[in-house]
Amino acid sequence: MHYDFDRFLRHDELTAWLDALAAANPDLVTLETYGRSYEGRELRLVTVTDASTGGHETKPAQWVDASIHAVELTGTVAACYLLHHLVTGFASGDAAVCEALATRTFYVVPRVNPDGAEWVLSDHPRFRRSSVRKWPWTDGHRWPGLEIEDVDGDGRILDMRIADPHGAWIEDPDEPGLMIQLPPAGAPAGAARFRLLTEGTIADYDGFTVPTPRASEGLDMNRNFPSGWATSVTGSGDHPLSEPEVDALVRALIARSNVCGYNAYHTASGVLLRPSSTQADAALPPKDLWAYGRLGELGTELTGYPVHSVYEDFSWDKAHLVGGAADDWVYDHLGVFGWTTEFWDVLHAATGHRLPTNWWYVGADDAHKRDVCRWIRANAPAGYVDWYPFEHPQLGPVELGGWNSLISWLNPPPAMLRDEVAPHAAFAVAQALASPRLEIVHAAATPLGGETWRVEVGVANTGWLPTCVSDRARKDDLTLPLAVELAGVDAAAVRGPRRQQHGQLEGRLAARFSDGNDGTPDRALAVWTVAAPAGTTLTATAMHQRAGTATAQLTLGP
């Protein structure tokens, strides 16, 4: 199946594309199902590494997942492009990709929420924030008010405008058809006023009021993770991990303790977001902030996206914070540096200027909408639709039209998808290569007489990050220590423990804080006294749950 990353794949198409990728690259790509969605669809995990240099579990890993929110379909395109970048880069000899696949592993979940995506991509689309499970009423009761769906059957979800002398919207005099809000002083004389709703149907319509309760958006899977979970957060669910998709994802990730970096692919804003969502930067370990800063600089260099703290820059009301997000969970509970990539800033595409960080809450201002409307009409006309009359089943005469937000504000127009997501594959590779990595760099046996030997094994962390990955992990004791084990003789032949613990090893990052006098905090020396005849071959294994596994053999004797 040919795919040029210029459209959104439905579930069966995505499944077929992944199957073909794995079949064509058996030494690099493996597929597995790690759970099932609420509606029973397979949740698929793609593992990519060079099998000739070791199994996936023996190498530090980068985890990427995408499209936990139903309409944020660009994330799946970006995840698929990353897989494409890895297999084609390996085939072409791309140095960074080959090094990453030889020494690291990538775990990629192209679509966390297949049910929501299918609702959005169906011939008769319906929108949900995330999960399609009815909630909080377990009997599936529909809340009174607006439910977003395609009411005229044209395969799009647009806006509905209703003529109303008390409406809060008028047409922009400089951009016909574009709806702008009334200024505080009221409407200009003679201006027609409208009320705006997203296209949909109205449950329990009383002929006068149209509730738009937040509950109608339903569950938000990215508020269902354990860190910062609260019932006060909209859509957080019945309890942490109450949703099968999130429960399965958490269990799959925890089962892969070699994960050292995490990135969730979302839309929209054109930014790289980092934790915390619930704590000020001053509450985070300073070294972790510094590491986030250096990784963020690299991300901006490769992608052009600026970096923001969710708490510092994207929180609307710091008295009512939004927790339960995946990137917070991996940092707070696993000690792994987590990122959320919000693809696509339509204002930046149109003008070169970035959307304000509060636009999720207050929307874009009229000038920005005007610029975007003109750009969309010129470059992707399907993203804005001229108004046309429609007889609504509850509201009567309305007009449909305006923003086709799915391919304007929320995702790039299809022809622009590939160019938008492509640079982020390099950032994923760069994050992977920053992870810790164990290597055995010294192995020696010195005779002590009488078939007794001093055996030394020197282990080094040759990666940038420490073996524990973060200061949060070190301080909260979230990772096991480095272990070095000797095999090849009976336990009785080894004085002392066959397996030794050596704490955590620093990475190259630590040199930044040493002022040029760093010593060897990246190294550990394991020493045994062994009673065995010359010619005996011993195997030393260094292992760390994050930094991977390294082995070396040495033979006793000259």
N, C-alpha and C positions, 0 to 999 in steps of 0.2 A: 504494500500500500504506500503510494507516494504521498508525502506530506511536506509542504513547504512553509509551515508555521504562519499561514496567512488566513486561518479560519479557526473556529472553535470546534473541537471534535466532540461528538456525542459518545456515550459510554461504549457502545459496541465498536465504534471506529477507534476509540482510544485503546480498547482492549486488543483489537486486531493489530494496531500499530506497534504496541508494546510486544506482542507475541512475535511479530516479524522481526523486530529489533533484536530480541533475545535469540531467535533462531539463526539470524545472520551473524551473531557475535557470541558463540557459545563459550569462548574462553574469556570473555569480559563480562557478559551480562547474564544475570539470573533473575527469575521472576518468582514471586510467591504471593499467596493471599494471606494477609495477616488478620482478617476479620471480615465481617459483612455489615453493610449499612442497615439503617432502619428498614428500608424497603427490600433488603435482601441482596443487594448488589455486592460483588466482590470488591474488597479494598486491597489494592495491589501495591506491592513494594518492589522496587527495582534495585538490585545490588550491582554495582559496577566496580570491578577491580581486575588487575592482571593476575589471573589465576596461576600463572607460571612462577610468580614470586611469593606465593602464599595465599592461604585462604582469607576471605574477607574479615574474619574475626581476629586475625593475627595482626591487623594493621589499624592504626588510628583512622577514624572515619569522620566524614562530613555528612550531616543529615539535611535534606531539603524536602519540605512538603508544600503543597500548593492547593489553592482553591477550597479552603474550608468554608468560605462564604459563597453562596450560590451564584451571584452575578459576577463574581470576581474571576472571570474565566481566563484572563491573561496569565494568571499564575500557572495554570496547566500548560499553556503554550510555552512559558519560560522553562518549566520543568522538563518538558519534552525536548526543548532546544538544548538544555544542558546535557541530556542523554546523548543527543545527536553530536554535540560538541565533543563529548568524551570519546565516543566510538570513532568518529571521523578524525579527531585529533590524534588518537592512538594509531590509526591506520596510516596517517600522513607523516607521522614522526614528530608531531608537535612536542617540543622539549618539555614544556610545563605539564602538558597532559600526560605524557609518557612517564615522567617522574611521579606525578600524582597517582597514577594507576599502578605503578610498580610498588609504591611505598604507602599508599593510603587506599581507603575504600570510600565509595559514595553510596549512600542509601537515599533513594528518591521515591517519594510518594507523589505521583503526578496529580492525583485528585483525592483529597481527603473526603469530600462531600459529593459523591456521585449522584445522590438522589436530588439534591438541590440544583445541580447543574443540568440534570435531565429535565427538571421542571422549566428551567430557563430556556433550554434549547429545543423544547418540544415544538411541534407545529402550532400548538395552542398554549403559548407560554404562560407560566405563573411565576411570580417572584416571591421568594422568602429570603429573609436575612441569611439564614443558614439551614438548619434542619427543617425537614418537611413534616416532622411529627407534630401533631396537634398538641398544644400545651398552653396553659396549665390544666385544661379540662381533659381528663383521660378518656372521656366518652366522645372526644372529637367535636365538641360543641364549637360552633363558629361565633367569634366575638361580633357584636353589633358594629357596623361601620364598614369601612372600605377594605376590600381584599383585592390586592393587585393582581390583575390578569388581563389577558388579551380579549377584550369584549367584542370586537368586531371581526375576529378570526383572520386577521391579515398577517399573523405571525410576529407582530411587534407589540411592545408595550410603550405607549407614548404618554402624553398628558391629555387631560380633559379640561376644557374651559367651559364655564357655565356663566352666561350673562347674568349679572347681579348688580343692581345699583349700589349695593353696599360691599361689593367685592374689593379685595386688597390689591388687585392687579389691573394694569392697563397695558396697551401695546406701546412699545418704544416708538416715539415719533421718528427716530433716526434709523430704526431697523424694523420695518414692518413685520408683524407676526411675532416678534420677540416680546415675551411678557416680562414686565418689570414691576417692581412694587411701587405703590403710591408713596409719594414723599409725605413727611409728617404733616404738611400743610393741606394735604388732600389732593384730589384729582384736578387736572386742568379743566377748564370749562369745556363742556361738550365731549369729554373723553369717555368712551365706553368702558365700563368696569366689569371685571370678571372675578369669579372664584376659580381656583385651580385645584385639581386633584390628579394624582397619578391614575392612569387608565386602570379601571377595575370595576367590580360590582359592589353593591351595597347590601349588606345583610341587615334585616330588620329595619328597613328604611321607614321613617315616620312621616316623610313628606316635607320635613323642615330641617332636621339636623343630620349631619353626616359625621359620626365619631370617627376619629382616626387613632384608636388606642395603640400605644406602642406594643401591647401584647399581641396585636394582629401580626406583627413581624415574626413572632414565634421565638423559638430557641436560637441562641447564638452559640455555636459550638466553641468559638474562641473566647467565650466567657465561662467555659465549663471545665477548665483546667484547675488543678488544686491550688496553685499559688494565688493568693488574693481573692479567692472565690467568696462571693457574698450574695445573699438573696436580694440585696438592694441593687445589684447590678442587673440591668435589663437583659432578660433572656438567658440568665445564668443556669437555668435548669433546676432539677429537683435536688441535686447534690453534686459535688465534684465527680466527674466521670460518669454522670448519669446517662450520657448519650453513647450509643454503641460505637460510633465512629471515633469519639475521643478516647473512650476506654481502650479500644483496640490500638489506637495510635500510641498512647502512653505505654501500654504493655509491650508493644513492638520496639519502641525506642529503649525502654529500660532493659529489655532482653539483649540489647546490643550496647554493652557497657563501654565499647571502644569509641562511641560517639564523642568527639571533641568539639564540634562546632555545629550550629543549628541555624537554619534560615527558613522562615515561612514566607511564601509568595502570596501577596494580596494585591488589591488595587483599592483606591487610587490616591495619588498625591505626588508621585515622582520623588520619593524620599526613602532613605534607609533609617528605620526606627530601631532604637535599642532600649532595653530596660533602663530604668524601672518604670512601670505604670503607676506604682503606688508609693514610691519613695523618692525623695529628692536626691540629687547626685551627691550631696554632702553625706548621705547615709550609706553610700556604697564604698567599698574598699578603694582607697586612692589608686593602688596599682591596677585594679580592674578598670577604673575609669581611664587610666592612662593607656592600657591595652586596647580598650574599646576605641579610644581616640586614634591610635595608630592604625587599627584595622579599618576604622571609618575613613581615615584619610586615603587608604588604599582603595576602599570601595568607591569613594567619590572620584578618585583618579581614573578608575576603570569604567565607571558607569555614568558619571556626571551627576549622580543623585547626591543631594546634601544629606547630612546625618543630623538626626534630632533625637533627643531623649523624649520619650513619651510623656513622662511626668513634667519635665521642665518646659516643653514646647507645645505639646499636643493635648494637654489636659485642660478642659474648659472650666471646670469647677473643682479646685483642689480640695474643697470640703467634701466632695462626693466623687471619689476616684473609681475608675473602672478597672477591676482586676479580673483574674481568671484567664489571662491570655497565655498562649503557648510559650512565647519567648521569655516571659517572666518565670514560668514554671521551670524551663530548662536551666535558667540561671540560678534561681533561688533554691531549687530542690536538687539539681544535678551538678551545679557549679560549672556549667558549660556556657560559653558566650553565645547568646541567642540574638538573632536579628529578625525583623519583619521588613521585607521589601514591599513597599507600596508602589506598584508600577503605574506609570502614566500620569502626567500632568498636562491636561489639554490646554491650559492657559500658557504654559511654557512652550508647547508646540506652536501655539498661535502667535505669541508675542515675544517669547524669550524671557518673560518674567514668571516667577514662581507664584503658585497659589498661596495665599496666606495660610498659616498653620491652623487657623480656627475655621476654615471653610467647611469642615465636616459638620460644624454646629450652626453656623450663621449663613452658609451658602456663599456663593461668589457675589460680588457687588455688580451693579448694573453695567458699569464700564467693562468689567471683565466678561460678563455675559455677552455684551455687544461684540467685543473682539473675538470671542470664541465662536459666536454665531456666524459672523462673517467668514471666519477661517473655515469652519465646518462646511458652510454652503459652497465655498470655493474648492475645498479639497476632499471632502467626504460628504456629499449632499444627503446621503441616507441617514446621517446623524441628526438632521433637523428637518421636520416635515411640515409643509404648509397645512394650515387648519382646514378641516373639511367637516361637514355636518354629519351627525350620527344620532339615531334615535336610541337613547340609552334605556335599558329595560326597567330601571328604577327612576332615573333622573329626568327622563324625557329628552327633549332636544338639547344636545350638547355639541361641542366641536372637539374632534380629536386632532392631535398634531403636536407641534412643538418638538421638544427634545426626544430623540431616540437615545436615551441616556446610556443604554447598554454599549453602544459604539460611539459615544462622544465623551461623556464625563467619566463613565465607569471603566471603560476599556478603550484602547486605541481602535480606530477604524481598522478593519481586517487587513487592508493593504499595508498598514504601518506596524503590524504586530511584530514581525520578525526583527525589524530594525530596533524596535523598542526593547525587546528582551535579550537580544544577542550579547550585548556587553556584560550581562550579569553572569553568564557562564564562566567568564574569566575570573569574576569575583569569587564564585564558588570554588574554583580551583585554587585561587590564592588563599582562601580561608583554610582549605584542606592542607595546603603546604605549610601553613603556620602552626599546625598542630604539633604536639610533642611526638618524638619518634625514638624508640629504643634501638641502639646498636651495640653489639659486643665488639669493642675495639682493642681488647687485650686479652690474651689467653696464654698461660704459661704453667709449666710443671717443673719444679725444682727438686732434685733428689735430696732426701735427708738421710739416706742410708737405710739398709735393711728393708728394701722394698717399701719405703715410706716416702711420701711426696708432699710438697707444699704446692697446692693448686691455686692459681689466681685467675680470676675472671674480672675484667674491667668493663663496666657498662657505662654507656654515655647516652644522654638525651641530646640528639642532634637536631631537634626541632626548635622552633622559636618560643613556643609556650612551655611552661613547666609541665611535668607529668600530671599534676593535679589540675591543670588547665587554668584555674583562676584562684585568686586569693580567697574568694568566697568559699570555694571547695576546700582550700587548705584550712581556713579558720573554723569551718563547720564540720571538718573531717568527713567530707562527702566521697572521698575516693580511698581505695585500699593502697597500701604502700607497694613500692617496687619489691618484687620477689625474684631471687636468683636461686636456681635449683640445679643440683649436680646429679647426673644419672650415669649408669654404666658399671657400677659395682654395688654389692650388697650394702645395705644401710650400716651394717656392723663395721664395714671397712672405712667409714667416714667418721672422724671424730667431730662431734658437734652436730648441729642440725643440717640435714641434707638441703633443706630449703631455708634460705636466709631472707630477712626483711631489711630493706635499706631506705625506708622513708620515701620522700619525694625528691626528684631531681629537677633543678632549675633548667630553663631553656635559655636560648640566646637573649631573650627579652631581659633577663636579669642583668646583663652587662650594662644596660642603660642606667642602672642604679648603683653601679660599682665604682664609678669615676675612674675607670681604667685599672682597677685592682681587684679583679673578679675571682682569681683562684680557679677552683674546679667544682663549683656547686652543681655542675651538670654531670658529674661523674660519681660512681660508686665502685669500690673494689670488694669483691667477695673472695674470701680465702678459706680453704679447707685443708686439713691434713688427711691424706688418703693412704691406706695400706693396700697395695695391689702390685702385681708383678709388672715389669716393664713390658711394653707392648699393649697394655690395656688401653682401650679407647673410651674416653669419657665424653659425655655430652652435657654442655651447660646451657640452660634455658633461662633467659631473663624475661620477665612477664610483668605487665602492668595493665590494668583493666582499660585505661584510656590510651596509653602510649604504644600498645601492641606487644608483640613477642619477637624475641631474637634468639637464635641458637648458634652455638659454635661447638666444634669437636676438637679435642686434643688427645694426643697419644702419649702415654707415659714412656719416657725413654729419651735417648739422645736425639 
